[in-house]
Amino acid sequence: MKKKILKIFSVAGIVMIMLSCFSMTVFANAGAGGGGSGDVAGAIENTWNTASEQIKQVVDNVVFPVIDLILAVFFFAKLGLAYFDYRKSGHFEWTAPAVLFACLVFTLTAPLYIWGIIGM
């Protein structure tokens, strides 16, 4: 009985996924131009133009600060570990802190120029 219910739910799930995949063209056909012109490319382009500013805002205000925070924590942790290794061995290893610092500077300044490179 449980296998039969599981099979029914999995078939229903696949049908729902297929419906959601093909519904984009149906909505584009009904909504583009008001008269069902069938301009799918135009509907997708309009959607992209509308959403691109929101994508930029989310990436600039959420994604880059999270990456910056993670890199800053790793940089200071690696700097501390390198200092403790220096106290133990007398040799300071600069490579890992320098790479993390370069990545941190890159991600801190990326919102200034990344959209020009991508072309958005």
C-alpha positions as CSV (number, residue, x, y, z in Angstrom):
1,M,0.0,0.0,0.0
2,K,2.8,2.4,0.9
3,K,4.6,1.7,-2.4
4,K,1.4,2.4,-4.3
5,I,1.0,5.8,-2.6
6,L,4.7,6.6,-3.1
7,K,4.3,5.8,-6.8
8,I,1.2,8.0,-7.1
9,F,3.0,10.9,-5.4
10,S,6.1,10.6,-7.5
11,V,4.0,10.5,-10.8
12,A,2.1,13.6,-9.5
13,G,5.4,15.3,-8.7
14,I,6.8,14.6,-12.2
15,V,3.6,15.9,-13.8
16,M,3.8,19.1,-11.6
17,I,7.4,19.7,-12.6
18,M,6.5,19.2,-16.3
19,L,3.6,21.6,-16.0
20,S,5.8,24.3,-14.4
21,C,8.4,23.9,-17.1
22,F,6.0,24.3,-20.0
23,S,3.8,27.0,-18.4
24,M,6.3,29.8,-19.1
25,T,5.5,29.6,-22.8
26,V,1.8,29.5,-22.2
27,F,1.9,32.6,-20.0
28,A,4.2,34.3,-22.5
29,N,1.9,33.6,-25.3
30,A,-1.2,34.8,-23.5
31,G,0.4,37.9,-22.0
32,A,2.8,39.3,-24.7
33,G,1.1,42.0,-26.6
34,G,-2.3,41.4,-25.0
35,G,-3.6,39.5,-28.0
36,G,-1.7,36.2,-27.8
37,S,1.0,37.2,-30.3
38,G,3.3,34.3,-29.3
39,D,6.4,36.5,-28.8
40,V,8.1,34.3,-26.3
41,A,11.5,35.9,-26.8
42,G,10.0,39.4,-26.2
43,A,8.4,38.2,-23.0
44,I,11.6,36.7,-21.7
45,E,13.6,39.8,-22.7
46,N,11.1,42.1,-20.9
47,T,11.2,39.9,-17.8
48,W,15.0,40.0,-17.8
49,N,15.1,43.8,-18.2
50,T,12.7,44.1,-15.3
51,A,14.6,41.7,-13.1
52,S,18.2,42.7,-13.9
53,E,18.1,45.8,-11.6
54,Q,16.7,43.6,-8.7
55,I,19.5,41.1,-9.4
56,K,22.1,43.8,-9.2
57,Q,20.7,45.1,-5.9
58,V,20.6,41.7,-4.3
59,V,24.2,40.8,-5.5
60,D,25.5,44.2,-4.4
61,N,23.7,44.3,-1.0
62,V,23.7,40.7,0.0
63,V,26.1,38.4,-2.0
64,F,29.2,40.6,-2.0
65,P,29.0,41.5,1.7
66,V,28.6,37.9,2.7
67,I,31.6,36.9,0.6
68,D,33.5,39.8,2.1
69,L,32.7,38.8,5.6
70,I,33.8,35.2,5.0
71,L,37.0,36.3,3.4
72,A,37.7,38.7,6.2
73,V,37.2,36.1,8.9
74,F,39.5,33.6,7.0
75,F,42.1,36.3,6.4
76,F,42.4,37.3,10.1
77,A,42.3,33.6,11.2
78,K,45.0,32.7,8.8
79,L,47.0,35.8,9.8
80,G,46.8,34.7,13.4
81,L,47.8,31.2,12.6
82,A,50.7,32.4,10.6
83,Y,51.8,34.5,13.5
84,F,51.7,31.6,15.9
85,D,53.7,29.5,13.4
86,Y,56.2,32.4,13.2
87,R,56.5,32.3,17.0
88,K,57.1,28.6,16.9
89,S,59.4,28.2,13.9
90,G,60.8,31.8,13.4
91,H,59.6,31.8,9.7
92,F,56.6,33.8,8.7
93,E,54.6,32.4,5.8
94,W,53.1,35.2,3.8
95,T,51.5,33.3,0.9
96,A,48.1,32.3,2.3
97,P,47.4,35.7,4.1
98,A,48.5,37.5,0.9
99,V,46.2,35.5,-1.3
100,L,43.2,36.0,1.1
101,F,43.9,39.7,1.3
102,A,44.0,40.0,-2.5
103,C,40.7,38.1,-2.8
104,L,39.2,40.4,-0.1
105,V,40.3,43.5,-1.9
106,F,39.0,42.1,-5.2
107,T,35.5,41.3,-3.7
108,L,35.4,44.7,-1.9
109,T,35.9,46.6,-5.1
110,A,34.0,44.2,-7.4
111,P,30.6,46.1,-7.2
112,L,32.3,49.1,-8.8
113,Y,33.3,47.4,-12.0
114,I,31.7,43.9,-12.3
115,W,28.5,45.1,-14.0
116,G,30.4,46.9,-16.7
117,I,32.4,43.7,-17.4
118,I,29.3,41.5,-17.5
119,G,27.4,44.1,-19.6
120,M,24.4,44.7,-17.4
